Amino acid sequence: MMLSGGCFCGAIRYETSDQVFQRTICHCPSCRGVTGTAHVPWLSVKASDFRIVTGTPTQFHSSPTVVRTFCGTCGTQLTYHNSALNGEMDLTICSLDDAAQYAPADHTFAHYRLEWDRGDDGLPVYQRTRDGT
């Protein structure tokens, strides 16, 4: 099976395998800064399974090893790719056509969580990454 998604205005469409291996809510300052939100729900797939089927996303380096993509027309954040993470591609869960199917399983970088962003949802909380880095 395939997952599909895209931006709000429809200019960018993507597909990927439904082999999702992580679902998280990230609280890091970088994610907050590029989205203008308190936190961002992401899921991970193999980068080799991901492909753009319509349009060309705008991309930028948010750090030396990270490339993020978004729609240059409507601004929807789409992907996060850290070249140091062994072929992993992160997709914004809410850019999926069926985002309701992929609820986050934890919170990462909670060390940076804004004081007013409590979200006490009972999910596991990691102060940084799942492996403590």
TORSE-96780 format. One line per 10 residues: number of its first residue (from 1); for each residue x, y, z of N, C-alpha, C, O. Coordinates in steps of 0.02 Angstrom, whole numbers. Example, Ala and Ser with C-alpha at 12.3 -4.5 7.8 and 13.67 -1.06 7.14 Angstrom:
BEGIN
1	660:-284:390:615:-225:390:660:-165:390:712:-166:423; 642:-112:354:684:-53:357:645:2:394:670:57:402
//
This chain:
BEGIN
1	42:-59:0:0:0:0:44:62:0:102:60:19; 14:117:-21:49:180:-24:13:231:19:-48:230:26; 52:276:47:25:336:80:31:392:31:78:394:-9; -16:439:33:-11:497:-10:-27:559:31:-60:556:83; -3:615:6:-14:678:40:9:735:-3:26:726:-61; 8:794:26:29:852:-10:14:915:29:-3:914:88; 22:970:-6:12:1035:26:-60:1057:24:-102:1025:-9; -76:1110:59:-143:1136:65:-173:1157:-3:-231:1144:-16; -133:1190:-44:-159:1216:-108:-159:1164:-164:-188:1176:-216; -128:1106:-153:-127:1053:-204:-70:1057:-254:-66:1014:-298
11	-27:1106:-248:29:1112:-296:80:1056:-289:112:1037:-338; 88:1030:-228:137:977:-215:98:915:-192:56:919:-148; 113:858:-222:85:794:-202:142:745:-195:191:748:-233; 137:699:-146:189:649:-137:157:581:-123:98:576:-106; 198:530:-130:180:461:-112:239:429:-76:296:448:-85; 223:380:-35:274:342:-2:245:275:20:184:266:20; 287:230:39:265:167:67:227:178:131:237:229:165; 183:132:148:147:138:212:187:106:269:159:95:323; 250:93:258:294:64:310:320:120:355:378:141:348; 279:142:399:294:196:446:330:166:506:308:115:533
21	386:196:528:421:167:585:429:213:645:456:191:696; 407:274:641:407:318:700:352:370:691:340:393:635; 319:387:746:269:440:745:280:481:809:276:454:864; 295:545:801:312:585:860:284:655:855:265:678:801; 281:689:911:268:760:913:333:793:935:356:782:990; 362:834:891:426:866:906:415:936:933:373:974:909; 453:952:986:447:1017:1019:510:1059:1009:517:1110:1043; 556:1040:965:620:1076:959:609:1146:930:562:1157:893; 654:1192:946:647:1261:921:649:1266:845:618:1310:816; 686:1221:813:691:1223:740:623:1207:708:601:1243:663
31	591:1154:732:524:1136:705:474:1192:720:434:1210:676; 476:1218:780:431:1273:798:442:1333:753:395:1365:730; 505:1349:741:522:1408:702:499:1404:630:474:1454:603; 507:1347:598:488:1342:527:414:1334:516:389:1346:461; 377:1313:568:305:1304:560:264:1358:593:206:1368:575; 293:1393:641:255:1443:678:204:1413:725:155:1445:743; 217:1351:746:172:1316:792:211:1294:854:273:1296:854; 176:1273:905:208:1253:968:242:1185:963:290:1171:1000; 219:1143:917:248:1076:908:226:1049:840:178:1075:811; 260:998:816:245:971:749:241:895:752:288:863:775
41	185:866:731:180:793:726:213:768:661:198:792:607; 258:720:669:296:691:613:287:615:613:273:585:665; 296:584:555:306:512:551:366:500:505:384:542:464; 396:441:513:457:425:475:444:367:427:408:319:443; 474:373:369:474:321:318:545:316:289:587:359:304; 557:265:250:622:261:215:624:315:162:577:323:123; 679:352:159:687:405:109:682:376:38:657:408:-7; 707:315:30:705:283:-36:634:266:-59:624:255:-119; 586:264:-14:517:249:-31:476:312:-48:421:308:-74; 504:370:-32:468:434:-40:479:462:-110:535:462:-136
51	425:488:-140:433:522:-204:381:577:-212:324:571:-191; 403:631:-244:358:686:-262:325:666:-328:359:646:-375; 259:671:-332:223:653:-393:197:713:-431:185:709:-491; 188:770:-397:165:831:-430:200:891:-398:205:896:-337; 225:935:-440:255:997:-416:327:989:-394:355:934:-397; 355:1043:-371:424:1044:-347:425:1084:-282:416:1145:-282; 436:1049:-225:438:1086:-162:499:1131:-157:551:1118:-187; 492:1184:-120:549:1227:-103:586:1193:-47:555:1162:-3; 652:1198:-47:690:1166:6:742:1214:34:764:1261:1; 760:1201:97:812:1241:128:846:1199:182:816:1152:208
61	907:1217:198:945:1184:252:931:1221:317:947:1280:324; 899:1186:365:887:1217:430:946:1205:477:950:1236:530; 990:1160:458:1054:1148:492:1099:1113:441:1075:1094:388; 1163:1104:455:1208:1077:405:1188:1009:375:1201:997:316; 1156:966:414:1137:899:388:1063:892:374:1040:839:353; 1024:945:384:951:941:378:925:982:320:940:1042:313; 885:949:277:849:984:223:774:976:238:749:921:249; 740:1032:237:667:1033:247:636:1056:181:664:1096:144; 575:1030:168:539:1053:109:471:1079:128:441:1060:179; 446:1125:87:380:1154:96:355:1178:29:393:1183:-19
71	290:1192:26:261:1219:-35:278:1294:-39:263:1331:7; 308:1314:-94:325:1384:-103:264:1429:-117:270:1490:-114; 207:1398:-130:146:1437:-143:106:1448:-79:91:1505:-61; 88:1393:-44:45:1400:15:83:1395:81:56:1411:133; 146:1371:79:188:1368:139:184:1305:180:218:1299:231; 143:1256:159:136:1194:198:204:1160:206:239:1147:157; 223:1146:269:284:1109:283:272:1035:265:220:1008:282; 319:1004:229:309:936:205:357:886:235:336:836:264; 423:898:228:471:847:247:530:876:287:544:935:286; 562:830:322:624:842:359:669:783:342:650:726:353
81	728:797:316:775:744:300:844:761:330:876:808:309; 865:721:379:930:729:410:976:675:380:965:616:391; 1026:696:342:1070:648:308:1108:603:356:1135:552:335; 1111:621:420:1145:580:470:1101:523:497:1124:482:536; 1037:520:475:991:471:503:977:411:457:920:388:454; 1027:385:424:1022:321:388:962:314:342:926:264:345; 951:361:299:899:354:248:828:365:272:781:341:240; 820:399:327:753:413:354:726:478:326:763:526:317; 661:479:311:627:540:289:569:550:337:529:504:348; 562:610:364:506:626:408:456:668:368:475:714:332
91	392:651:376:338:687:343:294:719:396:282:688:449; 270:778:383:222:807:430:158:766:425:129:757:371; 136:740:482:78:696:482:17:731:452:-22:700:415; 9:794:466:-51:829:442:-49:846:368:-98:873:342; 6:831:334:7:839:261:-15:775:226:-22:774:165; -27:721:264:-53:659:236:-127:667:219:-163:705:252; -150:633:167:-221:634:150:-263:605:206:-319:628:217; -237:555:240:-274:523:294:-235:529:359:-215:479:388; -225:590:382:-185:602:441:-214:570:504:-177:554:550; -279:561:506:-311:533:566:-288:461:580:-293:438:637
101	-263:427:530:-240:358:538:-173:352:575:-156:298:598; -137:407:581:-68:404:605:-58:448:667:-20:497:664; -90:431:721:-83:469:783:-11:464:808:18:410:805; 17:518:834:84:515:863:86:466:921:37:455:956; 146:437:931:155:387:984:195:414:1043:198:382:1096; 227:473:1035:267:501:1090:281:574:1076:260:603:1026; 318:605:1124:341:674:1118:417:672:1120:447:640:1163; 450:707:1073:523:712:1074:543:785:1083:504:831:1068; 604:794:1107:631:860:1122:586:899:1169:578:960:1162; 556:863:1216:511:894:1265:548:943:1310:517:986:1342
111	615:938:1312:656:986:1349:640:1058:1326:644:1105:1366; 621:1065:1263:606:1131:1234:532:1148:1234:513:1201:1209; 491:1105:1261:419:1117:1261:403:1184:1294:430:1200:1347; 361:1223:1262:340:1287:1290:299:1274:1353:259:1228:1356; 309:1316:1403:277:1305:1467:201:1300:1461:170:1260:1497; 171:1338:1417:98:1337:1410:73:1281:1365:12:1271:1359; 119:1244:1333:100:1189:1288:103:1123:1326:148:1083:1315; 56:1112:1369:57:1053:1413:39:990:1377:76:941:1381; -16:987:1342:-35:929:1304:-27:864:1343:2:816:1316; -51:860:1403:-44:800:1445:-88:744:1417:-143:732:1441
121	-62:711:1365:-101:661:1330:-84:589:1349:-113:542:1321; -37:580:1395:-19:513:1418:32:477:1375:51:421:1391; 55:508:1321:106:477:1279:174:481:1312:186:525:1353; 220:434:1295:288:439:1322:320:505:1303:308:532:1249; 362:532:1348:395:596:1338:470:587:1343:494:560:1393; 506:608:1291:579:605:1290:606:676:1291:586:717:1250; 651:691:1337:678:758:1343:716:780:1281:719:839:1265; 746:733:1247:779:746:1183:754:692:1135:695:689:1120; 799:648:1111:779:595:1066:762:532:1106:773:528:1166; 735:482:1072:717:419:1104:778:384:1133:773:349:1183
131	836:393:1101:896:359:1124:938:402:1171:993:383:1190; 911:460:1191:945:502:1240:995:552:1212:1027:587:1251; 1003:556:1145:1051:604:1116:1018:671:1105:1051:717:1081
//
